[in-house]
Amino acid sequence: MRLMFRRFRGQRNLAQAAVQQITPASCRLEKMNMLQILKGVLSGRNEFASGGLLLMIIGGVSVWLRAVPETLWYWIVSQTTMMITVKDDDAAFVWVKEWFLEQKFLKRIRRLDLDTTLRNERIAMIPAPGKHWFWYGGRPFEVWFSRTENTHERSGRRVESLTFRTLGRKRSSLQQFVDDVVKCHLKRQGVQSYLYMYNDGWDYVEGYSPRLLESVVMEPGEKEHMLEDMTQFRRSKGRYGRLGVPYHRGYLLYGPPGTGKTSLVSALAAHFGLSIYVINLADFNDRSLMSAVNNVPASSVLLFEDIDCMKGSQSRGELDSGSAQTGGATLSTKEVAPNQNGVTLSGLLNVLDGFAAPTGVLFVMTTNHVEKLDLALLRPGRIDYKLYLGKASDRQKVELYRRFFPESSEAAAWELVEASRSAETMAEFQGLLLAMEVKSFERREESSDRLAESHGILG
């Protein structure tokens, strides 16, 4: 047995040696055959075949040689320049457009677009899609404005982006450019308040006009106390950080409709120069709500208007009783009405004080029925300040009347208040005063017209 194994191993070694000797020889033979065939075609009598093969070889080599400088050029450009891109789904896209309006080189650009989305500008001229050159900080900049139609969505929303390129390898020059854009945005923003609505991104509402704080008439001390609370919060960022407490604060304004809840939010935001971002939970699910809230900048007001109308915020006891009356199954916290509005109670709570809750934001909720809200939503850390706005008092009505008719006496104001007991809220009483002001204006116009006619007759 051992003798047979030795013979078999010896035969295998001989076969491997033979293969090793034959393989290089066969490869050399194949290469020689290919060279001979190629040489035969080029030097043969078939001039068409030889000429075509020669042209093909020359063409391939020329194409390769032509690509070498282009590849080399792109490599040199990538090694000697820096690029930065901003897309239209980012708030900085509008900031860059605002920055364009402050630059002198914009006067030399001849291909322009009209834009009405920029704040403080009814209509503005900005660079049109394409490539533009300008000098900034002593170095050349190239900006490429790209605009494409998004065919993947039914709405067909166009997608825009701005790409800046400049010479150099140090990011400090790009950082200087970015800092200048931010500084320009803050300067243009000033202390004004803006309103944003969500539509696949935060859109600026052009026609928004914030309320003046003095135009909101409330019971003595209510407005001043809430104003003091917001002022104290805005000054306490360092203290919140030292204590390890999340730096945000929640406010709840509740009471009957027409008592001035939304007007108060608008006036307070305008007083502090804060922009308002309005959330309608019916337009979101948990994921999209988290994404939208994360894009809200610091020092802003996040407004949940009529929060009681949203299923995700309602008391679980009421939802359970409602499902029992309809014969449905009881829903857990994470399953509260996902089909009606897509936002669950747990998703809303995570936005308010979860790990991804924004910093430096004032959460404000308005509701007509505070009893419908879940207790988990009302605890401190989510709602830190509650203010009830009830029916208008006589003192509020008198003060509002004096704002509309400053030339009238206080006695006339009290007389009107006594005669208009049906107007219970500030909205109803304000509507009454507006109607009176219109009639007063029409009487003054008629009086001035009659006076003008009498002067014409006498003349």
ChimeraX attribute file (.defattr): number of C-alpha atoms within 10 A of each C-alpha:
attribute: neighborCount
match mode: 1-to-1
recipient: residues
	/A:1	5
	/A:2	6
	/A:3	7
	/A:4	9
	/A:5	9
	/A:6	10
	/A:7	10
	/A:8	10
	/A:9	11
	/A:10	11
	/A:11	10
	/A:12	11
	/A:13	11
	/A:14	11
	/A:15	12
	/A:16	11
	/A:17	10
	/A:18	11
	/A:19	12
	/A:20	11
	/A:21	11
	/A:22	11
	/A:23	11
	/A:24	11
	/A:25	11
	/A:26	11
	/A:27	11
	/A:28	11
	/A:29	12
	/A:30	12
	/A:31	11
	/A:32	12
	/A:33	12
	/A:34	12
	/A:35	12
	/A:36	12
	/A:37	13
	/A:38	14
	/A:39	12
	/A:40	13
	/A:41	18
	/A:42	18
	/A:43	12
	/A:44	13
	/A:45	10
	/A:46	11
	/A:47	12
	/A:48	12
	/A:49	13
	/A:50	18
	/A:51	14
	/A:52	12
	/A:53	15
	/A:54	13
	/A:55	12
	/A:56	12
	/A:57	11
	/A:58	12
	/A:59	12
	/A:60	11
	/A:61	11
	/A:62	12
	/A:63	10
	/A:64	11
	/A:65	11
	/A:66	11
	/A:67	11
	/A:68	11
	/A:69	11
	/A:70	11
	/A:71	11
	/A:72	11
	/A:73	12
	/A:74	11
	/A:75	11
	/A:76	11
	/A:77	12
	/A:78	13
	/A:79	12
	/A:80	13
	/A:81	14
	/A:82	18
	/A:83	16
	/A:84	12
	/A:85	13
	/A:86	16
	/A:87	15
	/A:88	15
	/A:89	16
	/A:90	13
	/A:91	16
	/A:92	16
	/A:93	17
	/A:94	19
	/A:95	20
	/A:96	18
	/A:97	20
	/A:98	23
	/A:99	18
	/A:100	17
	/A:101	18
	/A:102	12
	/A:103	11
	/A:104	10
	/A:105	13
	/A:106	16
	/A:107	10
	/A:108	8
	/A:109	14
	/A:110	10
	/A:111	14
	/A:112	14
	/A:113	11
	/A:114	11
	/A:115	14
	/A:116	12
	/A:117	17
	/A:118	16
	/A:119	17
	/A:120	13
	/A:121	13
	/A:122	10
	/A:123	12
	/A:124	17
	/A:125	17
	/A:126	19
	/A:127	21
	/A:128	17
	/A:129	18
	/A:130	13
	/A:131	15
	/A:132	16
	/A:133	15
	/A:134	15
	/A:135	11
	/A:136	13
	/A:137	9
	/A:138	6
	/A:139	11
	/A:140	12
	/A:141	18
	/A:142	16
	/A:143	20
	/A:144	18
	/A:145	17
	/A:146	15
	/A:147	15
	/A:148	12
	/A:149	11
	/A:150	13
	/A:151	11
	/A:152	8
	/A:153	9
	/A:154	7
	/A:155	8
	/A:156	11
	/A:157	13
	/A:158	12
	/A:159	14
	/A:160	17
	/A:161	17
	/A:162	20
	/A:163	15
	/A:164	18
	/A:165	17
	/A:166	20
	/A:167	17
	/A:168	14
	/A:169	14
	/A:170	11
	/A:171	11
	/A:172	10
	/A:173	17
	/A:174	18
	/A:175	11
	/A:176	12
	/A:177	14
	/A:178	16
	/A:179	12
	/A:180	14
	/A:181	20
	/A:182	17
	/A:183	14
	/A:184	19
	/A:185	18
	/A:186	12
	/A:187	10
	/A:188	16
	/A:189	16
	/A:190	11
	/A:191	15
	/A:192	15
	/A:193	23
	/A:194	23
	/A:195	21
	/A:196	19
	/A:197	15
	/A:198	15
	/A:199	9
	/A:200	10
	/A:201	15
	/A:202	19
	/A:203	15
	/A:204	19
	/A:205	13
	/A:206	16
	/A:207	8
	/A:208	11
	/A:209	12
	/A:210	20
	/A:211	19
	/A:212	15
	/A:213	18
	/A:214	11
	/A:215	13
	/A:216	19
	/A:217	22
	/A:218	23
	/A:219	14
	/A:220	10
	/A:221	9
	/A:222	13
	/A:223	18
	/A:224	11
	/A:225	11
	/A:226	16
	/A:227	15
	/A:228	11
	/A:229	13
	/A:230	17
	/A:231	12
	/A:232	11
	/A:233	16
	/A:234	18
	/A:235	10
	/A:236	11
	/A:237	16
	/A:238	11
	/A:239	12
	/A:240	14
	/A:241	11
	/A:242	8
	/A:243	8
	/A:244	9
	/A:245	11
	/A:246	17
	/A:247	21
	/A:248	23
	/A:249	24
	/A:250	22
	/A:251	21
	/A:252	21
	/A:253	23
	/A:254	24
	/A:255	18
	/A:256	15
	/A:257	17
	/A:258	20
	/A:259	24
	/A:260	23
	/A:261	25
	/A:262	17
	/A:263	18
	/A:264	20
	/A:265	23
	/A:266	25
	/A:267	19
	/A:268	22
	/A:269	27
	/A:270	21
	/A:271	18
	/A:272	17
	/A:273	17
	/A:274	23
	/A:275	25
	/A:276	25
	/A:277	23
	/A:278	17
	/A:279	20
	/A:280	17
	/A:281	23
	/A:282	14
	/A:283	14
	/A:284	18
	/A:285	20
	/A:286	19
	/A:287	11
	/A:288	14
	/A:289	19
	/A:290	19
	/A:291	15
	/A:292	18
	/A:293	19
	/A:294	15
	/A:295	14
	/A:296	21
	/A:297	16
	/A:298	15
	/A:299	19
	/A:300	22
	/A:301	26
	/A:302	21
	/A:303	21
	/A:304	19
	/A:305	20
	/A:306	20
	/A:307	25
	/A:308	22
	/A:309	17
	/A:310	20
	/A:311	24
	/A:312	31
	/A:313	25
	/A:314	23
	/A:315	21
	/A:316	22
	/A:317	14
	/A:318	14
	/A:319	20
	/A:320	16
	/A:321	13
	/A:322	14
	/A:323	14
	/A:324	12
	/A:325	9
	/A:326	8
	/A:327	9
	/A:328	11
	/A:329	10
	/A:330	16
	/A:331	14
	/A:332	14
	/A:333	14
	/A:334	13
	/A:335	15
	/A:336	24
	/A:337	20
	/A:338	16
	/A:339	11
	/A:340	14
	/A:341	18
	/A:342	21
	/A:343	27
	/A:344	27
	/A:345	25
	/A:346	20
	/A:347	20
	/A:348	19
	/A:349	16
	/A:350	16
	/A:351	20
	/A:352	24
	/A:353	18
	/A:354	14
	/A:355	9
	/A:356	13
	/A:357	18
	/A:358	24
	/A:359	18
	/A:360	19
	/A:361	22
	/A:362	25
	/A:363	21
	/A:364	24
	/A:365	23
	/A:366	21
	/A:367	22
	/A:368	21
	/A:369	15
	/A:370	20
	/A:371	13
	/A:372	19
	/A:373	22
	/A:374	19
	/A:375	14
	/A:376	15
	/A:377	18
	/A:378	17
	/A:379	11
	/A:380	11
	/A:381	16
	/A:382	22
	/A:383	18
	/A:384	14
	/A:385	17
	/A:386	15
	/A:387	15
	/A:388	16
	/A:389	20
	/A:390	19
	/A:391	18
	/A:392	21
	/A:393	14
	/A:394	16
	/A:395	16
	/A:396	19
	/A:397	24
	/A:398	19
	/A:399	18
	/A:400	21
	/A:401	23
	/A:402	15
	/A:403	14
	/A:404	14
	/A:405	15
	/A:406	11
	/A:407	8
	/A:408	12
	/A:409	11
	/A:410	14
	/A:411	10
	/A:412	14
	/A:413	20
	/A:414	17
	/A:415	11
	/A:416	15
	/A:417	20
	/A:418	11
	/A:419	10
	/A:420	13
	/A:421	11
	/A:422	10
	/A:423	17
	/A:424	17
	/A:425	21
	/A:426	23
	/A:427	16
	/A:428	16
	/A:429	22
	/A:430	17
	/A:431	12
	/A:432	14
	/A:433	18
	/A:434	13
	/A:435	12
	/A:436	14
	/A:437	14
	/A:438	11
	/A:439	12
	/A:440	12
	/A:441	12
	/A:442	12
	/A:443	12
	/A:444	12
	/A:445	12
	/A:446	12
	/A:447	12
	/A:448	12
	/A:449	12
	/A:450	12
	/A:451	11
	/A:452	11
	/A:453	12
	/A:454	11
	/A:455	10
	/A:456	9
	/A:457	7
	/A:458	6
	/A:459	6
